[in-house]
Amino acid sequence: MEKLQQNADTLKDKNRLRWACRRGMLELDVLFMPFVEEAYDDLDAKQQDAFRRLLTCDDPDLFAWFMGHQKCEDEELAAMVAYILGRVKV
């Protein structure tokens, strides 16, 4: 029964993440949506926390970081940006 509750909690969290991945910029949507579906579950707890923090950032900052126009000053967030960009299939 505890395992089912954990799965339900994970699903709730995943649904929240999917919603948070819906941004005002298509460029960010196409990065975040596949990432949360394909890679989020494979992250360790620290990386998952960094990803969730990344989703709280403003779209213009995220866009600048992902497009290489600016460098993120937060090391954990910068590492997550690099990790996501490394997974992008061009």
C-alpha positions as CSV (number, residue, x, y, z in Angstrom):
1,M,0.0,0.0,0.0
2,E,2.9,2.4,0.8
3,K,4.4,1.8,-2.6
4,L,1.1,2.8,-4.3
5,Q,1.0,6.0,-2.2
6,Q,4.5,6.8,-3.3
7,N,3.6,6.2,-6.9
8,A,0.5,8.5,-6.5
9,D,2.6,11.2,-4.9
10,T,5.2,10.9,-7.7
11,L,2.4,11.2,-10.3
12,K,1.0,14.3,-8.6
13,D,4.5,15.8,-8.6
14,K,5.0,14.8,-12.3
15,N,1.7,16.4,-13.2
16,R,2.8,19.6,-11.4
17,L,6.1,19.5,-13.3
18,R,4.4,19.1,-16.6
19,W,2.2,22.1,-15.9
20,A,5.3,24.1,-14.8
21,C,7.0,23.2,-18.0
22,R,4.3,24.9,-20.0
23,R,5.9,28.3,-20.5
24,G,5.1,31.5,-22.4
25,M,7.9,30.7,-24.9
26,L,7.7,27.9,-27.4
27,E,11.5,27.6,-27.3
28,L,11.4,26.7,-23.6
29,D,8.4,24.4,-24.0
30,V,10.3,22.3,-26.6
31,L,13.2,22.0,-24.1
32,F,11.3,21.3,-20.9
33,M,8.4,19.1,-22.0
34,P,10.5,16.3,-23.5
35,F,13.0,16.6,-20.7
36,V,10.4,16.0,-18.0
37,E,8.9,13.1,-19.9
38,E,12.2,11.4,-20.9
39,A,14.9,12.3,-18.3
40,Y,13.5,13.7,-15.1
41,D,12.9,10.3,-13.4
42,D,16.6,9.4,-14.0
43,L,17.9,12.4,-12.1
44,D,19.1,12.0,-8.6
45,A,17.3,14.0,-5.8
46,K,19.7,16.9,-6.0
47,Q,19.3,17.2,-9.7
48,Q,15.5,17.0,-9.5
49,D,15.6,19.8,-6.9
50,A,17.7,21.9,-9.3
51,F,15.3,21.3,-12.1
52,R,12.3,22.3,-10.0
53,R,14.2,25.4,-9.0
54,L,15.0,26.1,-12.6
55,L,11.3,26.1,-13.4
56,T,10.7,28.9,-10.9
57,C,12.9,31.2,-12.9
58,D,11.6,33.9,-15.2
59,D,11.2,33.0,-18.9
60,P,13.5,35.8,-20.2
61,D,16.3,34.6,-17.9
62,L,15.7,31.0,-18.9
63,F,15.7,31.9,-22.6
64,A,19.0,33.9,-22.2
65,W,20.6,30.9,-20.4
66,F,19.5,28.3,-22.9
67,M,20.3,30.4,-25.9
68,G,23.8,31.2,-24.5
69,H,23.2,34.9,-24.3
70,Q,23.9,35.0,-20.6
71,K,25.5,32.7,-18.1
72,C,23.5,31.6,-15.1
73,E,25.3,32.7,-11.9
74,D,23.8,29.8,-9.8
75,E,26.1,26.8,-10.3
76,E,23.5,24.2,-9.8
77,L,21.1,25.8,-12.2
78,A,23.9,26.4,-14.7
79,A,24.8,22.7,-14.5
80,M,21.1,21.8,-15.1
81,V,20.9,24.1,-18.1
82,A,24.1,22.4,-19.5
83,Y,22.6,19.0,-18.8
84,I,19.4,19.7,-20.6
85,L,21.2,21.3,-23.6
86,G,23.4,18.2,-23.7
87,R,20.3,16.0,-24.1
88,V,18.8,18.0,-26.9
89,K,18.6,16.1,-30.2
90,V,19.4,18.5,-33.1
